[in-house]
Amino acid sequence: MSFSTVDITEEKDGGKSRDKKWPWFGAPIYAAAAFALFYAAVLPSFYSYPKMLYQSEEALHPDKFIGERAMRQLAEYSAIGNKMSGSINNEVHTINFLLREIQKIKDEARLDLYDIEVDTQYSSGAFHLWGMTISYTNLSNVVVKISQKSSDNENYLLVNSHYDSEVQTPAAGDDGVMVVVMLETLRVISRSERTLTHPVVFLFNGAEEACMLGSHGFITQHKWSKNCKALVNLDSTGAGGREVLFQTGPNHPWLAKYYQASVPHPYAQTLAEELFQHNFIPSDTDFRIFRDYGGVPGLDMASVMNGYVYHTEFDNFKNVEYGTYQSTGENVLPLIWALANAPELDNTTAYEKGHTVYYDFLGWFMMTYTESVSIAINVVVSVAAFICIGTSVYIMTLDNGADAPKAVVLRFAIIFLVQAGTLFVACGLTLLVAVFMQGVGLAESWYYGKWMAFGLYFCTLFFAFGILPATYIGFTKRKTNMKLDQTIACFMHAQCILLALLCIIMTIMGIRSSYFPMVGIFFYAISVLVQIVLKLTLKKSYFVTVHLLFQVLPFFFYTYICYATLVTFVPMEGRDGPESSPDIMISVFIIATAINYAGFVIPIMHKFRKPKIIFSSFGVITIIFIILACTSAGFPFVKQLAPQRYYVLHTQRTFHNLDGTSKQDSGYYIQPVDTRLHELDDTTFKNAEPESWTAATCAAEPYCGLPLYSGRWIEWKDSARWIYSSPPVIPMNINLTQLSKQSLDGNKVRYEYNLRASDRVMMYIDPLDNVKVTDWSFDHTPLVEKHTPPYLIYAIYSQTEEPLNFWVELEHEEGNTDGPYMKLVVSEHFQYHPEYYTEEYKEFLATFPDWTYTTDWFSALESWIV
């Protein structure tokens, strides 16, 4: 009697059919079946949207979100155009749009049941963020509070989205679609007879793109802010699509429980949260401000589809995914109702019980549990897998046709080492291809055609996962009596053990995404257990059948996460900065997902004849795709759909010397934002100054004398280009007036200034040698935390003529009573005034190819030695 865990089919000729292989042409059929499953189940699930509800059907759907109304509102919002904080479009036209829509809601509301209060807030303040000291003046928010007359509860739920935009974009996706979702949610609640235990504050935020200043103004100054106990933040990094929950809490697992219980179309991953919080995503949201400055726990959600249009003029109404309105609305409305009725809002501190682990399964359902439960699950599943695998190997030793028990154990040990080496080589080879692609200037070949990533990285991984075990099996097939199915099972056992060890290590390190390998371990352990039971009861384990049946769901899960990751992150790599490593990043994401199913799916291909040729074909595909990357098929950028991005600033610079003289120049400051830096060297950049120019300027001036507009630009400045030109038209010159200079005790001097400039100003304060800044009128974080100068200061004004008054106190050496003490640099930015563009500037912008996208404005910079 045989006790192996594999299928056995006896033959009349003496019984060696147990190792009979399948025809080689079955291998491509097997691979095609995997693709078919992906296209039949995973893609339809990812792009699944509910049926749009129309206003004409409203009477048939009481208390339901009407997607058509939100869509119509977005069309009107988008038609306003660009909405930068401080502009007329943002501060007048968009606010008027919101107030009109809110008044319509009030006119139709059940005012016998609800109180609806509306407040237009204007705030000013200061804080420190992203390496910048920030000052803001007169920025707007529109705030609505709805409360049920029957409740006098003073604990509120806060719901936030922003109506302002980045440069040039109408912001339909980021974040107009969430604004109209909030409006429709408010409307439905205001007409419902359902209970609303806690008031809901809807914050329509007027300054998120400007360093999240609107949320700071609300949470630190608004009269309702102290009553806000939990948050639902709605943002976007694309043009609609399903919104992903990517931050919760922190330390409030009850929030994810309400999401799980109330949201009909879940899309949520702890993995996304940990990636976001470890700066893998080149963005941030108001969630940070509410958490850090208000201590408000919450849920952070964002739509991620078509990130190519993010912060461009193509983020318009027509490019918003049609299913977004109904899908997002059907999630947000019941979630807000559930949280507004949650008793936890009355004492949120009592429910601070650690982090949450959460993940959805193809949007079909969602799992959520606390971190402590996650530890228990990971340990139990991993130990159970060890036990099942141990039992399986033990049964192999009892097989009459197999080697002696010690030989079976020894062979399994060797297979484990081979599989460990295979895993290492597969990951290393995939990363090596990524390094090669970046090293030879072929990075981002997958940027628009994501299919390139399959040939470059998936096939490399599959090649290594198959060829090394195939070589071992071929080398040892005449040296062992172990059946092929047993050998294949041992390789998969080894892979499961490796993943279980990884899961345990991640758990020990406190990485909540350890659920990721746990899912694959769980399903594999169950399949081994079923095979054991079948073997002991029916004398046949049905190895291949049982194994593949139990691999369907994890295959769905991992390919779904992999696809979602690529959809989200691939467009982001086009704006992650010239110092980034996009191919390495994408290959790491592919490795992290693929190793969880490849080690269980690829080994089945050893059942086919000519396995080495089959696995070598994956390597051949990789080589073919590397060649394709050298052709036009691998060119990453496409007109409008996936353009290469550049910041282009027409800049005038003035450098004032100590003797009263000054030097002035002007040109185009061009900042690439991806790694393909040389695409325009022979065309648009042919007159650019050499790198030595940048190095010389960097030695003489803080931040290279460039008008930086973000802390991230500091890291990017070495890749900046400068092309001399005629000066821009500056409608408002920088006017810096020294109001006083005062000598203080302790070798200190204090300067007081008055600055008049545009509504967006960056300043650099760089104390000279043996001088340090001891105090100033700005936020004190850089001084308290002893940041390294130059200090970067960002000031923004909205619809006001008030100057910026500030002072700086410096400590110097005893003998240095006359100075100089510091370099003071002021740059002003005109980001929404294309009417002042010179003809020369327009002609220069026209030299950029149609597959590029320029975010352009003009600026002026002045530098003084004080």
C-alpha positions in Angstrom: 0.0 0.0 0.0 1.3 3.5 -0.9 1.1 6.4 1.5 2.5 9.1 -0.8 0.7 12.4 -1.0 0.4 12.2 -4.8 -1.8 10.8 -7.4 -0.9 7.2 -8.5 -2.2 5.7 -11.6 -1.1 2.1 -12.2 -0.2 0.8 -15.6 -0.6 -2.8 -16.9 3.1 -2.9 -17.8 4.4 -2.8 -14.3 3.5 0.4 -12.7 5.9 3.3 -13.5 3.2 5.6 -14.9 3.2 7.5 -11.6 6.0 9.6 -13.1 4.6 9.8 -16.6 4.8 13.4 -17.8 2.2 15.4 -19.6 2.8 16.6 -23.2 5.0 19.7 -23.4 2.3 21.7 -25.3 0.2 21.5 -22.1 2.5 24.1 -20.5 1.3 27.0 -22.6 -2.3 25.9 -22.1 -1.6 25.9 -18.3 -0.2 29.4 -18.5 -3.1 30.5 -20.7 -5.5 29.1 -18.2 -3.9 31.3 -15.5 -4.3 34.3 -17.7 -7.9 33.4 -18.4 -8.6 33.2 -14.7 -7.0 36.6 -14.2 -9.0 38.2 -17.0 -12.3 36.4 -16.0 -12.3 37.1 -12.3 -9.6 39.6 -11.2 -10.0 42.4 -13.8 -13.8 42.4 -13.7 -13.7 42.6 -9.9 -11.2 45.4 -9.9 -13.3 47.4 -12.4 -16.6 46.5 -10.9 -19.0 49.5 -10.3 -22.6 49.6 -9.3 -25.4 50.8 -11.6 -25.7 54.6 -11.7 -28.9 55.9 -10.0 -30.6 58.8 -11.8 -32.5 61.7 -10.5 -35.6 60.5 -12.3 -35.5 57.4 -10.2 -35.0 59.2 -6.9 -38.5 58.4 -5.5 -37.8 54.7 -6.0 -34.6 54.9 -3.9 -35.2 56.8 -0.7 -32.0 57.4 1.4 -29.9 56.3 -1.5 -27.0 58.2 -3.1 -27.9 59.6 -6.6 -24.8 59.4 -8.7 -26.2 61.4 -11.6 -26.7 64.5 -9.4 -23.1 64.3 -8.2 -21.9 63.9 -11.8 -23.8 67.0 -12.9 -22.4 69.0 -10.0 -18.9 67.9 -11.0 -19.4 69.2 -14.5 -20.2 72.6 -13.2 -17.3 72.6 -10.7 -14.9 71.5 -13.3 -16.1 74.2 -15.7 -14.8 76.9 -13.2 -11.3 76.0 -14.3 -8.2 76.2 -12.3 -8.7 76.8 -8.6 -5.5 77.7 -6.9 -5.7 79.0 -3.3 -5.8 82.8 -3.4 -7.2 83.0 -6.9 -10.5 84.5 -7.9 -11.7 81.2 -9.2 -11.0 79.5 -5.8 -11.9 82.3 -3.4 -15.0 83.6 -5.2 -16.4 81.4 -8.0 -15.8 78.0 -6.3 -17.0 79.2 -2.9 -20.1 80.7 -4.6 -20.7 77.3 -6.3 -20.5 75.5 -3.0 -22.8 78.0 -1.2 -25.4 77.7 -4.0 -25.4 73.9 -3.8 -25.6 74.0 0.0 -28.5 76.4 -0.1 -30.3 74.1 -2.5 -29.8 71.3 0.0 -31.1 73.5 2.8 -34.2 74.4 0.7 -35.0 70.7 0.2 -34.0 69.5 3.7 -36.3 68.3 6.4 -35.7 71.3 8.6 -38.2 70.0 11.0 -35.7 67.2 11.8 -32.4 68.9 11.2 -30.4 72.0 12.0 -28.0 73.0 9.2 -25.4 75.6 9.9 -23.0 77.0 7.2 -19.8 79.0 7.9 -17.3 80.4 5.5 -14.0 80.5 7.5 -10.9 82.6 6.7 -7.9 81.6 8.7 -4.3 82.6 9.2 -1.5 80.7 11.0 1.9 79.1 11.0 3.5 75.6 11.4 6.3 73.4 10.1 5.9 70.7 7.5 8.1 68.8 5.0 11.2 70.7 6.0 9.5 74.1 5.5 8.4 76.7 7.9 5.0 77.8 6.7 3.0 81.0 7.2 -0.5 81.5 5.7 -2.9 84.4 5.6 -6.7 84.6 4.9 -7.2 81.1 3.4 -10.8 79.9 3.0 -12.9 76.9 4.0 -16.6 76.3 3.7 -17.9 74.4 6.6 -21.4 72.8 7.1 -22.7 71.2 10.3 -25.8 69.1 10.2 -27.4 67.9 13.4 -30.7 66.2 14.3 -32.9 68.4 16.4 -33.7 65.4 18.7 -30.1 65.1 19.7 -28.0 67.5 21.8 -24.8 65.5 21.4 -21.7 67.6 21.2 -19.3 65.0 19.7 -19.1 65.4 16.0 -17.9 63.4 13.0 -15.7 65.3 10.6 -15.8 64.7 6.8 -13.2 66.5 4.7 -12.3 67.0 1.0 -10.7 70.0 -0.7 -11.9 72.2 -3.5 -8.7 74.0 -4.4 -6.3 72.8 -7.1 -2.7 72.6 -8.2 -1.3 74.7 -11.1 -3.3 74.6 -14.4 -5.6 71.8 -13.4 -9.4 72.0 -13.1 -9.1 69.4 -10.4 -12.1 67.3 -11.4 -10.6 64.1 -9.9 -8.4 65.7 -7.3 -10.5 66.5 -5.5 -13.7 67.7 -7.2 -15.3 64.3 -7.3 -15.0 63.9 -3.5 -16.5 67.4 -3.1 -19.6 66.5 -5.0 -19.8 63.1 -3.2 -19.9 65.1 0.1 -22.6 67.4 -1.3 -24.8 64.6 -2.3 -24.2 62.7 1.0 -25.2 65.9 2.9 -28.3 66.2 0.8 -29.4 62.6 1.4 -28.8 62.8 5.1 -30.7 66.1 5.3 -33.9 64.5 3.8 -33.8 61.2 5.7 -35.7 60.2 8.8 -32.9 57.9 9.9 -31.3 58.5 13.2 -28.3 60.8 13.3 -27.0 60.6 16.9 -23.9 62.8 16.4 -23.7 65.9 14.3 -21.6 65.7 11.1 -19.3 68.5 10.1 -18.6 68.7 6.3 -15.4 70.6 5.7 -15.0 71.8 2.2 -11.4 72.7 2.4 -10.0 75.6 0.3 -6.2 75.0 0.6 -5.1 71.4 0.6 -2.7 71.7 -2.4 -1.0 74.6 -0.7 0.7 72.4 1.9 -2.6 71.4 3.6 -3.2 74.8 5.1 -7.0 74.7 5.0 -7.1 71.7 7.3 -4.6 73.3 9.6 -6.7 76.5 9.8 -9.8 74.5 10.6 -8.5 72.1 13.2 -6.5 74.7 15.1 -8.9 77.6 14.9 -12.5 76.8 13.9 -15.2 76.9 16.6 -16.4 73.3 15.8 -12.9 71.7 15.6 -12.6 70.8 19.3 -15.8 68.8 19.0 -14.7 66.7 16.1 -13.9 63.2 17.4 -13.4 61.2 14.3 -12.6 61.8 10.6 -13.4 60.6 7.1 -10.9 62.1 4.8 -11.6 62.0 1.0 -8.8 62.7 -1.4 -7.5 61.6 -4.8 -4.3 60.8 -6.6 -6.0 60.2 -10.0 -9.2 60.7 -11.9 -11.8 58.8 -9.9 -12.2 55.0 -9.9 -12.7 52.9 -6.7 -11.5 54.7 -3.6 -9.0 52.8 -1.5 -8.9 53.0 2.3 -5.2 53.4 3.0 -4.9 54.9 6.5 -6.9 54.2 9.6 -6.7 55.2 13.2 -4.1 55.4 14.4 -4.8 53.0 17.3 -8.5 53.0 16.8 -9.5 49.6 15.3 -13.2 50.3 15.7 -13.0 52.6 12.8 -12.1 49.8 10.4 -14.8 47.6 11.9 -17.4 50.2 10.9 -15.9 50.4 7.5 -16.1 46.7 7.1 -19.7 46.5 8.4 -21.1 49.4 6.3 -19.3 49.7 3.0 -20.7 47.6 0.2 -17.7 47.9 -2.2 -14.7 47.6 0.0 -11.2 48.4 -1.3 -8.7 48.6 1.6 -5.2 47.4 2.3 -3.0 47.7 5.4 -0.2 47.2 2.9 -1.1 50.5 1.2 -1.1 52.2 4.7 2.4 51.0 5.5 3.7 51.9 2.1 2.2 55.4 2.4 3.5 56.0 5.9 7.0 55.0 4.8 7.0 57.5 2.0 6.7 55.2 -0.9 4.0 57.5 -2.2 5.0 61.0 -3.3 2.0 62.7 -1.8 0.3 63.5 1.5 -3.2 64.2 2.7 -5.0 66.3 5.2 -5.3 63.2 7.4 -1.8 64.0 8.6 -2.8 67.5 9.8 -6.0 66.3 11.6 -4.0 63.6 13.3 -0.9 65.6 14.3 -2.5 68.9 15.1 -6.0 67.9 16.3 -5.4 64.3 17.6 -8.4 63.2 15.5 -8.4 59.5 14.5 -10.0 58.6 11.2 -10.2 56.9 7.9 -8.2 58.2 4.9 -9.6 57.3 1.5 -8.5 58.2 -2.0 -9.4 57.4 -5.6 -6.3 56.2 -7.6 -7.4 55.5 -11.1 -5.5 57.1 -14.0 -2.9 58.8 -12.0 -1.3 60.0 -15.2 -3.7 63.0 -15.2 -3.0 63.9 -11.5 -2.2 67.6 -11.2 -2.4 68.3 -14.9 -4.9 70.1 -17.2 -6.2 66.6 -18.2 -7.7 66.1 -14.7 -11.0 67.3 -16.2 -14.6 66.2 -16.1 -14.5 63.9 -19.2 -11.5 61.9 -17.8 -13.2 61.0 -14.5 -14.1 57.3 -14.4 -17.9 57.1 -15.0 -18.5 54.5 -12.2 -16.8 56.7 -9.6 -19.8 58.7 -8.5 -22.1 55.8 -7.6 -19.4 53.6 -6.3 -17.8 56.2 -4.0 -21.2 57.6 -3.0 -22.5 54.1 -2.0 -19.5 53.6 0.2 -19.3 57.1 1.8 -22.9 57.6 2.6 -23.5 54.4 4.7 -20.0 54.9 6.3 -20.9 58.4 7.5 -24.2 57.2 8.8 -22.6 54.3 10.6 -19.9 56.5 12.2 -22.3 59.3 13.1 -24.3 56.8 15.1 -21.3 55.1 16.6 -21.3 55.2 20.4 -17.5 55.2 20.3 -17.6 58.9 19.3 -18.7 59.8 22.8 -15.4 58.6 24.3 -12.8 57.8 21.5 -9.9 57.6 24.0 -11.6 54.6 25.6 -11.3 52.7 22.3 -7.6 53.2 21.6 -6.6 49.6 21.4 -3.7 49.3 19.0 -3.4 49.2 15.3 -5.6 47.5 12.8 -5.0 44.9 10.1 -7.4 45.1 7.2 -7.6 43.9 3.6 -10.3 43.3 1.1 -10.6 40.2 -1.2 -11.2 41.4 -4.7 -13.8 43.9 -3.4 -16.0 40.9 -2.6 -15.6 41.2 1.2 -13.2 42.6 3.8 -11.2 41.2 6.7 -10.3 43.3 9.7 -8.9 42.5 13.1 -6.5 44.0 15.7 -2.8 43.8 15.5 -2.8 41.4 18.5 -5.2 39.1 16.8 -3.0 39.3 13.7 0.0 38.1 15.6 -2.0 35.1 16.9 -3.3 34.3 13.4 0.1 34.5 11.8 1.7 32.3 14.4 -1.1 29.7 14.3 -1.2 29.5 10.5 2.6 29.2 10.2 2.8 26.5 12.9 -0.1 24.7 11.4 1.7 24.8 8.0 4.8 23.3 9.6 2.8 20.5 11.1 1.0 19.7 7.9 4.2 19.7 5.9 5.9 17.6 8.5 3.1 15.1 8.4 3.2 15.1 4.6 6.9 14.4 4.5 6.4 11.6 7.1 3.8 9.9 5.0 6.3 10.1 2.1 8.7 8.1 4.1 6.1 5.3 4.5 5.6 5.0 0.7 6.7 1.5 -0.4 8.1 2.8 -3.6 10.0 5.6 -2.1 13.5 5.7 -0.7 14.2 4.8 2.9 13.0 7.3 5.5 16.4 8.9 6.1 16.9 9.3 2.3 13.5 11.0 2.0 14.3 13.4 4.8 17.7 14.1 3.3 16.3 14.7 -0.1 13.7 17.1 1.4 16.4 19.0 3.2 18.4 19.3 0.0 15.2 20.5 -1.9 14.6 23.0 0.8 18.1 24.5 0.3 17.6 24.4 -3.5 14.3 26.3 -3.1 15.8 28.8 -0.7 18.5 29.4 -3.3 15.9 29.6 -6.0 14.0 32.2 -4.1 17.2 34.2 -3.5 18.2 34.0 -7.2 14.7 34.8 -8.5 14.6 38.0 -6.4 18.2 38.9 -7.1 17.9 38.3 -10.9 14.7 40.3 -11.1 16.4 43.2 -9.3 19.4 42.9 -11.5 17.3 43.3 -14.6 15.8 46.5 -13.0 19.3 47.8 -12.2 20.4 47.1 -15.8 17.4 48.9 -17.3 18.1 52.0 -15.2 21.8 51.8 -15.8 21.5 51.8 -19.6 18.9 54.6 -19.7 15.8 52.4 -20.4 14.0 53.1 -17.1 10.2 53.4 -17.1 9.6 51.5 -20.3 6.5 50.1 -18.6 5.2 53.6 -17.7 2.3 53.7 -20.2 2.4 50.1 -21.4 2.2 48.2 -18.2 2.5 45.0 -20.2 6.2 45.7 -20.5 6.6 44.9 -16.7 5.3 41.4 -17.4 8.1 40.6 -19.8 10.8 42.4 -17.9 10.1 41.3 -14.3 7.4 38.7 -14.0 9.1 36.5 -16.7 12.5 36.9 -15.1 11.1 35.8 -11.8 9.2 32.8 -13.3 12.3 31.8 -15.2 14.4 31.6 -12.1 11.6 29.9 -10.1 11.5 27.2 -12.6 14.9 26.6 -14.1 16.9 25.9 -10.9 14.5 23.3 -9.6 14.2 21.8 -13.1 18.0 21.5 -13.2 18.1 19.8 -9.9 15.2 17.4 -10.8 16.9 16.5 -14.1 20.2 15.9 -12.4 18.9 13.6 -9.6 16.0 11.8 -11.4 18.1 8.6 -11.7 19.5 8.8 -8.2 16.2 8.6 -6.3 13.1 6.5 -6.1 11.0 9.5 -5.0 8.2 10.0 -7.5 8.0 13.3 -9.5 4.9 14.4 -7.7 6.5 13.9 -4.4 9.5 16.0 -5.5 7.2 18.7 -6.8 5.3 18.6 -3.5 8.6 18.9 -1.6 9.6 22.1 -3.5 6.2 23.6 -2.7 6.6 22.5 1.0 9.9 24.3 1.0 8.4 27.5 -0.5 5.7 27.4 2.2 8.3 27.0 4.9 10.2 30.0 3.6 7.1 32.1 3.4 6.1 31.0 6.9 9.5 32.1 8.2 9.1 35.4 6.4 5.7 35.8 7.9 7.0 35.2 11.4 9.9 37.6 10.9 7.6 40.3 9.7 5.3 39.7 12.7 8.2 40.0 15.1 9.2 43.2 13.4 5.7 44.6 13.9 5.0 44.8 10.2 1.2 44.5 10.0 1.4 43.6 6.3 2.6 40.1 7.4 -1.0 39.1 6.5 0.3 39.2 3.0 2.3 35.9 3.0 -0.1 34.5 5.6 -2.9 34.2 3.1 -0.8 32.0 0.8 0.4 29.9 3.7 -3.1 29.4 4.9 -4.4 28.1 1.6 -1.4 25.9 1.0 -1.6 24.4 4.5 -5.3 23.6 3.9 -4.6 21.9 0.6 -1.9 19.7 2.2 -4.2 18.8 5.0 -7.0 17.8 2.5 -4.5 15.7 0.6 -3.4 13.9 3.8 -7.1 13.2 4.7 -7.9 12.0 1.2 -4.8 9.8 1.2 -5.6 8.2 4.5 -9.3 7.6 3.6 -9.4 7.1 -0.1 -5.8 5.9 -0.6 -5.3 8.7 -3.2 -4.5 12.3 -2.5 -5.5 13.8 -5.9 -2.4 16.0 -5.5 -2.6 18.2 -8.6 -6.3 18.6 -8.5 -6.6 19.4 -4.8 -3.5 21.7 -4.9 -4.7 23.7 -7.9 -8.2 24.1 -6.5 -6.8 25.6 -3.3 -4.5 27.9 -5.3 -7.3 29.6 -7.2 -8.3 32.0 -4.4 -4.8 33.0 -3.4 -4.0 33.4 -7.1 -6.9 35.8 -7.4 -5.9 37.6 -4.2 -2.2 38.2 -5.1 -2.8 39.0 -8.8 -5.5 41.5 -7.7 -3.2 43.2 -5.3 -0.4 43.2 -7.8 -2.6 44.7 -10.5 -4.0 47.3 -8.1 -0.4 48.1 -7.0 0.7 48.7 -10.6 -2.3 50.8 -11.4 -1.6 53.0 -8.4 2.2 53.2 -8.4 3.2 53.1 -12.1 1.8 56.6 -12.7 3.4 57.9 -9.5 6.8 56.8 -10.7 6.6 59.4 -13.4 6.7 62.2 -10.7 8.7 60.5 -8.0 11.8 62.6 -8.7 15.0 62.4 -10.7 16.8 60.7 -7.9 14.3 57.9 -7.6 14.7 54.3 -8.8 11.5 53.5 -10.6 12.4 50.2 -12.1 13.8 48.9 -8.8 10.6 50.1 -7.1 8.3 48.3 -9.5 10.4 45.2 -9.5 10.2 45.1 -5.7 6.4 45.4 -5.8 6.3 42.6 -8.4 8.6 40.4 -6.3 6.6 41.0 -3.1 3.4 39.8 -4.7 4.6 37.2 -7.1 6.7 35.1 -4.7 3.5 34.4 -2.8 1.9 32.4 -5.6 4.7 31.7 -8.1 6.3 29.1 -5.7 3.0 27.2 -5.7 1.9 27.6 -9.3 5.2 27.4 -11.3 6.3 23.9 -9.9 3.2 22.3 -11.5 4.9 23.0 -14.8 7.5 20.3 -13.9 4.8 17.8 -14.8 5.2 18.7 -18.5 7.8 17.2 -20.7 10.9 19.4 -21.5 10.6 21.6 -18.4 14.0 23.3 -18.9 12.9 24.5 -22.4 9.6 25.6 -21.0 11.2 27.6 -18.2 13.9 28.9 -20.5 11.2 30.4 -22.6 10.4 32.8 -19.8 14.1 33.9 -20.0 13.8 34.3 -23.7 10.7 36.5 -23.2 12.7 38.7 -20.8 15.4 39.2 -23.4 12.8 40.0 -26.1 11.2 42.6 -23.8 14.6 44.2 -23.1 15.1 44.5 -26.8 11.6 46.0 -27.2 12.4 48.5 -24.5 15.1 49.8 -26.9 12.5 50.4 -29.6 9.6 52.8 -29.9 7.4 50.2 -28.3 9.4 50.7 -25.0 9.2 54.5 -25.1 7.3 55.3 -22.0 5.6 58.6 -22.7 2.4 59.2 -24.7 0.8 62.5 -25.6 -1.9 63.5 -23.0 -2.3 59.9 -21.8 1.0 59.5 -20.1 3.3 62.5 -20.6 6.7 63.2 -19.2 6.5 66.0 -16.6 8.6 69.1 -16.2 8.3 72.2 -14.0 9.3 75.2 -16.1 9.8 78.6 -14.3 10.6 81.7 -16.3 12.8 83.4 -13.7 14.4 86.7 -13.1 17.2 86.7 -10.5 18.9 89.6 -8.7 21.9 89.1 -6.4 22.8 92.1 -4.2 26.4 92.5 -3.0 27.6 94.1 0.2 29.0 97.1 -1.6 25.6 98.0 -2.9 26.1 96.7 -6.4 24.0 93.9 -7.9 24.0 91.4 -10.6 20.8 90.4 -12.5 20.1 87.6 -15.0 17.1 85.7 -16.2 16.3 82.4 -17.7 14.2 79.2 -17.7 14.6 77.1 -14.6 13.6 73.6 -15.6 13.1 70.8 -13.0 12.6 67.3 -14.3 10.6 65.0 -12.0 11.5 61.6 -13.3 14.7 59.7 -14.1 14.8 60.0 -17.9 16.8 63.2 -17.8 18.3 63.3 -21.2 15.3 62.9 -23.5 15.4 66.6 -24.6 19.1 67.2 -24.5 19.3 67.5 -28.3 16.2 69.6 -28.7 14.6 71.8 -26.0 17.7 71.6 -23.7 20.4 72.1 -26.4 21.2 75.6 -25.0 21.1 74.6 -21.4 24.1 75.5 -19.2 26.5 72.6 -18.3 26.4 70.9 -15.0 29.4 72.9 -13.9 27.3 76.0 -14.0 24.9 74.5 -11.4 27.7 73.4 -9.2 29.3 76.9 -9.2 26.0 78.6 -8.4 25.3 76.1 -5.6 28.6 77.0 -4.0 27.8 80.7 -4.1 24.1 80.8 -3.2 21.7 79.0 -0.9 19.9 76.2 -2.8 21.9 77.1 -5.9 20.2 80.4 -6.3 17.1 78.6 -7.8 13.5 79.6 -7.0 12.5 76.3 -5.3 8.9 75.9 -4.6 8.9 72.7 -2.5 11.1 71.0 0.0 11.3 68.0 -2.4 12.9 70.3 -5.0 15.9 70.6 -2.7 16.7 66.9 -3.4 16.1 67.4 -7.1 18.1 70.6 -7.7 21.2 68.7 -9.0 19.2 67.6 -12.0 17.8 71.1 -12.7 18.5 72.8 -16.1 19.0 76.5 -16.7 18.7 78.2 -20.0 19.3 82.0 -20.2 16.6 84.1 -21.7 15.1 87.6 -21.7 13.4 88.5 -18.4 9.8 87.7 -17.6 7.2 90.4 -17.0 6.9 90.8 -13.2 3.6 92.4 -12.3 4.7 92.9 -8.7 8.3 93.3 -7.8 9.8 92.0 -4.5 9.9 94.9 -2.1 11.9 94.0 1.0 12.2 96.8 3.6 14.5 96.6 6.6 12.5 98.3 9.4 15.1 98.1 12.1 18.4 96.6 13.2 18.9 96.2 16.9 21.9 95.0 18.8 21.0 92.8 21.8 22.9 91.4 24.8 24.9 88.3 24.3 26.4 89.1 20.9 23.0 89.1 19.3 21.5 91.2 16.6 17.8 91.5 15.5 16.6 92.5 12.1 13.0 93.4 11.4 11.6 93.4 7.9 8.5 94.3 5.8 8.0 92.2 2.6 5.6 93.0 -0.2 5.5 90.5 -3.0 3.2 88.0 -4.8 0.7 85.8 -2.9 3.3 82.9 -2.9 6.7 83.5 -1.5 9.7 81.3 -0.6 12.5 82.6 1.6 15.9 81.1 2.4 17.7 82.2 5.6 21.3 81.1 5.6 23.4 82.3 8.5 27.1 82.7 7.6 30.0 81.0 9.3 30.0 81.3 13.1 26.5 82.8 13.1 23.3 81.1 14.1 19.7 82.0 14.2 18.5 82.0 17.8 14.9 83.3 17.4 12.5 84.5 14.8 8.8 85.4 14.2 8.1 82.2 12.3 7.3 78.7 13.6 10.1 77.6 16.0 10.3 74.0 15.0 13.5 74.2 13.0 15.3 76.1 15.8 14.1 73.9 18.6 15.0 70.7 16.6 18.3 72.3 15.5 17.7 71.8 11.7 20.7 72.5 9.4 20.4 75.7 7.5 19.6 77.1 5.0 16.1 77.4 6.5 13.2 77.2 4.0 10.2 79.4 4.6 7.0 79.4 2.7 4.4 82.2 2.9 1.0 82.3 1.1 -1.6 85.1 1.0 -5.1 85.0 -0.2 -7.1 88.1 -1.4 -5.2 90.5 0.9 -2.8 93.4 0.4 -1.2 93.0 3.9 2.6 92.8 3.8 4.6 90.0 5.5 6.2 91.4 8.6 8.9 89.3 10.2 12.0 89.5 12.3 15.1 87.4 12.7 17.5 87.2 15.7 21.1 86.1 15.2 24.0 85.3 17.5 27.5 86.1 16.2 31.1 86.1 17.4 32.0 88.8 19.9 34.3 90.6 17.5 31.9 90.6 14.6 29.8 93.6 15.5 29.2 94.9 11.9 28.4 91.7 10.1 27.6 90.4 7.6 25.5 87.7 9.4 23.3 85.9 6.8 22.2 85.5 3.3 18.5 86.3 2.9 16.8 85.1 -0.3 13.3 85.9 -1.4 11.5 84.3 -4.4 8.0 85.1 -5.5 5.9 82.8 -7.6 3.1 83.8 -10.0 1.4 80.5 -10.6 -1.9 81.4 -12.2 -1.2 84.5 -14.3 -0.5 83.2 -17.8 -1.7 86.5 -19.2 1.8 87.9 -18.3 3.7 85.2 -20.2 6.1 86.8 -22.7 6.0 85.7 -26.3 9.5 84.3 -26.0 8.4 82.1 -23.0 5.4 80.8 -24.9 7.6 79.9 -27.8 10.0 78.1 -25.5 7.2 76.1 -24.0 6.1 75.2 -27.5 9.5 73.5 -28.1 8.6 70.8 -25.6 7.4 67.7 -27.5 3.7 66.7 -27.4 4.5 63.7 -25.2 5.7 66.0 -22.4 3.7 68.1 -20.0 5.0 71.4 -18.5 3.7 72.8 -15.2 4.8 76.3 -15.8 4.7 79.8 -14.2 7.1 82.7 -13.7 9.0 83.9 -10.7 11.5 86.4 -9.4 14.3 85.9 -6.9 16.4 88.4 -5.0 19.3 87.6 -2.7 20.9 89.9 -0.1 23.9 89.6 2.2 22.9 91.1 5.5 
